[in-house]
Amino acid sequence: MLLTFLSESPRKFAIFGLRRKILADFHATANCLVDAYSNHGWVSVWAFVQTAFIPATGVALAAACAANECL
């Protein structure tokens, strides 16, 4: 039992570290999207309106934020 716990321990730490990294990347991407849609004046208004009519704009902004924050 103890041997099994010790052999799985590094794996569990690696999984928790990966989850922490994924959550940090998700949070950074969400902050980037909030910034894009609210902190750039008329450009933010344009992005919001264009996303309402062309949803691919939101996908493109999300992809750009994810690429910028995660890679």
C-alpha positions as CSV (number, residue, x, y, z in Angstrom):
1,M,0.0,0.0,0.0
2,L,2.7,2.5,1.0
3,L,4.8,1.5,-2.0
4,T,1.8,2.1,-4.3
5,F,1.3,5.5,-2.8
6,L,4.9,6.5,-3.2
7,S,5.0,5.4,-6.8
8,E,1.9,7.3,-7.7
9,S,2.8,10.4,-5.8
10,P,4.9,12.1,-8.5
11,R,2.2,11.4,-11.0
12,K,-0.4,13.0,-8.8
13,F,1.8,16.1,-8.4
14,A,2.3,16.3,-12.2
15,I,-1.4,16.1,-12.7
16,F,-2.1,18.8,-10.1
17,G,0.6,21.0,-11.7
18,L,-0.9,20.6,-15.1
19,R,-4.3,21.5,-13.8
20,R,-2.9,24.6,-12.1
21,K,-1.3,25.6,-15.4
22,I,-4.5,25.0,-17.4
23,L,-6.5,27.1,-14.9
24,A,-3.9,29.9,-15.0
25,D,-4.0,29.9,-18.8
26,F,-7.8,29.9,-18.8
27,H,-7.8,32.8,-16.3
28,A,-5.3,34.8,-18.4
29,T,-7.3,34.1,-21.6
30,A,-10.5,35.3,-19.9
31,N,-8.8,38.4,-18.7
32,C,-7.6,39.1,-22.2
33,L,-11.1,38.8,-23.6
34,V,-12.5,41.1,-20.9
35,D,-9.8,43.6,-21.8
36,A,-10.5,43.3,-25.5
37,Y,-14.3,43.9,-25.0
38,S,-14.1,46.6,-22.4
39,N,-10.9,48.6,-22.2
40,H,-10.3,50.0,-25.7
41,G,-13.1,52.5,-26.2
42,W,-14.8,52.5,-29.5
43,V,-12.8,49.5,-30.7
44,S,-14.3,47.5,-27.9
45,V,-17.8,48.7,-28.9
46,W,-17.0,47.7,-32.5
47,A,-15.8,44.3,-31.4
48,F,-19.0,43.7,-29.3
49,V,-21.3,44.8,-32.2
50,Q,-19.4,42.8,-34.8
51,T,-19.5,39.7,-32.5
52,A,-23.3,40.1,-32.3
53,F,-23.6,40.0,-36.1
54,I,-20.6,37.8,-36.9
55,P,-20.0,35.3,-34.1
56,A,-16.7,34.2,-35.8
57,T,-15.3,37.5,-34.5
58,G,-15.6,36.2,-30.9
59,V,-14.0,32.9,-31.9
60,A,-11.1,34.8,-33.5
61,L,-10.6,37.0,-30.5
62,A,-10.7,34.0,-28.2
63,A,-8.2,32.2,-30.3
64,A,-5.9,35.3,-30.5
65,C,-6.1,35.7,-26.7
66,A,-5.4,32.0,-26.1
67,A,-2.4,32.0,-28.5
68,N,-1.1,35.2,-26.9
69,E,-1.5,33.9,-23.3
70,C,-0.9,30.2,-23.5
71,L,1.9,29.8,-26.1
